[in-house]
Amino acid sequence: MSRSASINFTNNTKYTMQLDSVASQLSDGHYTKSPPSSIASRQTASWESEGEGAYPATRGYVSYNITNDSSVKLSWDVPWVGENHFDSDVSDGYQVANPPQNDDDNPNVTFTLSSKPADDGGGSGNGGDSKIVIEINLTNAGDSDLSLYACRWNGSFESEPPPSIAVGETASWKVQGDIDEPGVVSYVDNCGQADIRWQLAHNNTAVNAGYSAAPDSRSLQFDPSTQQNCGDNESVSFTLSAKTDDDSGSGGGGGSGGDGDGHRFGGGNGP
């Protein structure tokens, strides 16, 4: 009976990875399902290889480019006799959870790639290597679903904004980055655009929310406020709801705001 390997690879980064076919090789056996040319963010891809010949083992490795200057390599070895081996090699700033030892004749295993947490390795928490993490919650209390329109952020996401937020649902995402890094996530409905903007600062991150309505359209507003501040590893929450005729607040309009300490948020096209 030939040996086979089923490999699952979960991409928990914010990037779509691209297969590097030159740096990949199936040394023994053949593919019954080939590795995909790309793996989107937060998706799991799979491929399968099978041995052939008198001693039908299968062995190989696959390399994916995470960014232009980072990559990950996964390897597997399912011999005709002996222990199976699964391993990985990844660029700095990332980590791979390798599968546990599996000595089945036809193992089915999973590798998971993610960004390495801030201060991994016992850092002091001071200086340029200290990352700031905050959580943002957005509740859709309007009358139509919200769809993700744009995301401009040079840091990383511990968890990403979802592609849509249904009426009555609350979405959450976590951002991680360096001090003074600005970012924005924008959602749209059939009448306008909601922007959530932030600029990271240690224990004093300002988060602004604004809604820009199309002309002659009903408007939405953020409640209880359009600006909140939070400390490191804390969260802020906003609710987007229909504006009544009696509301005269400034919840609409994704214009500029500030946090009182000089941290400004520009309107228009984001940071």
Order of alpha helices (4+ residues) and beta strands (2+ residues): beta-beta-beta-beta-beta-beta-beta-beta-beta-beta-beta-beta-beta-beta-beta-beta-beta-beta-beta-beta-beta-beta-beta-beta
